[in-house]
Amino acid sequence: MTNASCPEILTIESLKALYAGGVLTPAQVIQEIITRVHEDAEMNIWITPPRLEIIQSYVERLMQMNPEEYPLWGIPFAIKDNIDMAGVPTTAGCDAYAYTPERHATIVERLIDAGAIPLGKTNLDQFATGLIGTRSPYGETHNALRPELISGGSSSGSAVAVARGHAAFSLGTDTAGSGRVPAALNRLVGYKPSLGTWPSSGLVPACASLDCITVFSHSIEEALTVDSIVRGKDTSDPWSRDIPLTTQHPMPVKIALPKQSLQFYGPYASAYEQAWQAVIARWKTLSVEIEYVDISVFEQAAALLYDGPWIAERWATMGSFIDSNPGSGLLVTEQILRSGDDSAYSAASVFRAIHKLQVYKMQAKQLLKDAVLVLPTCGGTWTREQVAEEPFRTNRLMGQYTNHCNLLDLSAIAIPAGDAAADTPFGITLFAPSEHEGWLSGAAEEFVQQLDKVQETAVIVKQDYENASRTLKPELSTTLIAVCGLHMRGLALEPQMQACGARFIKEAQTAACYQMIQLPTVPAKPGLIKGADVGASIQLELWEMPLEAFGTFAASIPAPLGIGKVELQDGSEVPGFVCEAYAAAGAKDITAHGGWRQAMAVLV
């Protein structure tokens, strides 16, 4: 039975408040989590799911601890199954590889010492080799919001566990983006500290020189709470470094945005591009200088990760196991690992790559001496079915804006930045040099606060309008408006509709006499042109907008677009978006797609 007192989304802050108020106990929260995990079993989130026989001793010890003295008292967290939890098998996504450690990983131990409750082990792309979340013999982890889409990887289960309310936070890992991509695809924060600042003792290495343990949470503040507990040198860890998180200067002088046009991919490529343009517009509203920079050095560094000898580091770690256990790994995983055994990766090639990377590090440090770089976390997403058809290409593209990070010794935080489409989150990542890691949280908080203000304003306007509409006759106070492009639900300019107090009414079709063109704008927009005898019926949305906002809204629309009368399939006419006929000259005709949403899925 579901515990009604337990919030759907678990956070450190909410659980602390419920514990302090006597509303819930840790034991009740654990029982609720076990119920939720059972209900979500088909989503393939866990390898060793939460069970009382695993967790009970951690809950019982809390009774001997003063909650006020332990910052994570009673807070449940999930652990990616390439990180050790004492007494629980570590599989790294492969049964034949599994072992049962006697000790916790250093990070896990520090969290438990702070009062946190370890729940179990989450699913991952086998041997942390992938960014998509489908390369596991324990099943493909489903996206938390849309099960047909990928969850992102390799820390797939860790992210989805937090997004589905199975844990307040979780541990992932990050070599090429595995602590950031799943955050973006599941509307979470993913924090990747500087190399070595979180000890990696007890982690099954992918590329030991690049691996980081990371955290998934619902807020920047809670990610930093975890950081404050686990950060610090471990004298038994050869990769560990002592880099305090300085917050004396919490904001960078500049936000660096890419000078180049970015590549977007997958079925939501156009929607992702529009979401990125909206992000740029939001940064411009903040009181921080914007600088456009050449990101070639980041692209060149990223290419070294899988097109250079660092792939051989994976083979150096796992090669003997794969050779000794043929067929124990997934075919796609084994193919990737074996590519590191290529004779092209000689000692000389390794040193050439190291020397090249050192130049890239110097150039990146110069670019970011007083700036934080902002990029999309991902340039798109895929359905799990599409990934199955093209497993290598889809995975490679998912790392396009992430692979450079650890090679260049950068810290990073991935944060939500609205939705590209309905229940399809869009995220951005902020990057800073290790010595300026404190800039990340300052800049990210500034962006999130601005985003929250926009959303809060839209909600308030909508509520005010709904309250007013109860006393005013709709036919006197509002007008219908036909929307066929970026102002539709889930697209980049929907906030403009909400800010005007508009509300969605229903989907509709035009009469069969319209041509739709793709305007050469950035981002791309559609234009709807009525023809006397030619054309087709085009899908659109009908919204209701207060008349007091309609005039200002109509005046803000740039040519060749405007507001005119749109004929609907039933013969009625309503105000709506139309386009002047001259714009068709040289424009791409997209009428055959039947609507802008359908066109976005294939247009580049």
Stockholm file with secondary structure:
# STOCKHOLM 1.0

chainA/1-604         MTNASCPEILTIESLKALYAGGVLTPAQVIQEIITRVHEDAEMNIWITPPRLEIIQSYVERLMQMNPEEYPLWGIPFAIKDNIDMAGVPTTAGCDAYAYTPERHATIVERLIDAGAIPLGKTNLDQFATGLIGTRSPYGETHNALRPELISGGSSSGSAVAVARGHAAFSLGTDTAGSGRVPAALNRLVGYKPSLGTWPSSGLVPACASLDCITVFSHSIEEALTVDSIVRGKDTSDPWSRDIPLTTQHPMPVKIALPKQSLQFYGPYASAYEQAWQAVIARWKTLSVEIEYVDISVFEQAAALLYDGPWIAERWATMGSFIDSNPGSGLLVTEQILRSGDDSAYSAASVFRAIHKLQVYKMQAKQLLKDAVLVLPTCGGTWTREQVAEEPFRTNRLMGQYTNHCNLLDLSAIAIPAGDAAADTPFGITLFAPSEHEGWLSGAAEEFVQQLDKVQETAVIVKQDYENASRTLKPELSTTLIAVCGLHMRGLALEPQMQACGARFIKEAQTAACYQMIQLPTVPAKPGLIKGADVGASIQLELWEMPLEAFGTFAASIPAPLGIGKVELQDGSEVPGFVCEAYAAAGAKDITAHGGWRQAMAVLV
#=GR chainA/1-604 SS CCCTTSCSSCCHHHHHHHHHTTSCCHHHHHHHHHHHHHHTGGGCCEEECCCHHHHHHHHHHGGGSCGGGCTTTTCEEEEETTBCBTTBCBCTTCGGGCBCCSSCCHHHHHHHHTTCEEEEEECCSGGGCCSSSCCCTTCCCBCSSCTTBBCCSSSHHHHHHHHTTSCSEEEEEESSSTTTHHHHHTTCEEEECSTTSSCCTTBCCSSTTTCEEEEEESSHHHHHHHHHHHCSCCTTCTTCCCCCCCCSSCSCSEEEEESSCCCCCSTTHHHHHHHHHHHHHHHHTSSSEEEEECCHHHHHHHHHHHHSTHHHHHHHHHHHHHHHSTTCSCHHHHHHHHGGGCTTCCHHHHHHHHHHHHHHHHHHHHHTSSEEEEEESCSCCCBHHHHHHSHHHHHHHHTTTTTHHHHTTEEEEEEEEEEEETTEEEEEEEEEEGGGTHHHHHHHHHHHHHHHHHHHHHHHHHHHHHHHHTTSCHHHHEEEEEECSTTSTTSTTHHHHHHTTCEEEEEEEBCSCEEEEEESCSSCEEEEEECSSCCBCCEEEEEEEEHHHHHHHHHTCCTTEEEEEEEBTTSCEEEEEEECGGGGTTCEECGGGCSHHHHHTTCC
#=GC SS_cons         CCCTTSCSSCCHHHHHHHHHTTSCCHHHHHHHHHHHHHHTGGGCCEEECCCHHHHHHHHHHGGGSCGGGCTTTTCEEEEETTBCBTTBCBCTTCGGGCBCCSSCCHHHHHHHHTTCEEEEEECCSGGGCCSSSCCCTTCCCBCSSCTTBBCCSSSHHHHHHHHTTSCSEEEEEESSSTTTHHHHHTTCEEEECSTTSSCCTTBCCSSTTTCEEEEEESSHHHHHHHHHHHCSCCTTCTTCCCCCCCCSSCSCSEEEEESSCCCCCSTTHHHHHHHHHHHHHHHHTSSSEEEEECCHHHHHHHHHHHHSTHHHHHHHHHHHHHHHSTTCSCHHHHHHHHGGGCTTCCHHHHHHHHHHHHHHHHHHHHHTSSEEEEEESCSCCCBHHHHHHSHHHHHHHHTTTTTHHHHTTEEEEEEEEEEEETTEEEEEEEEEEGGGTHHHHHHHHHHHHHHHHHHHHHHHHHHHHHHHHTTSCHHHHEEEEEECSTTSTTSTTHHHHHHTTCEEEEEEEBCSCEEEEEESCSSCEEEEEECSSCCBCCEEEEEEEEHHHHHHHHHTCCTTEEEEEEEBTTSCEEEEEEECGGGGTTCEECGGGCSHHHHHTTCC
//
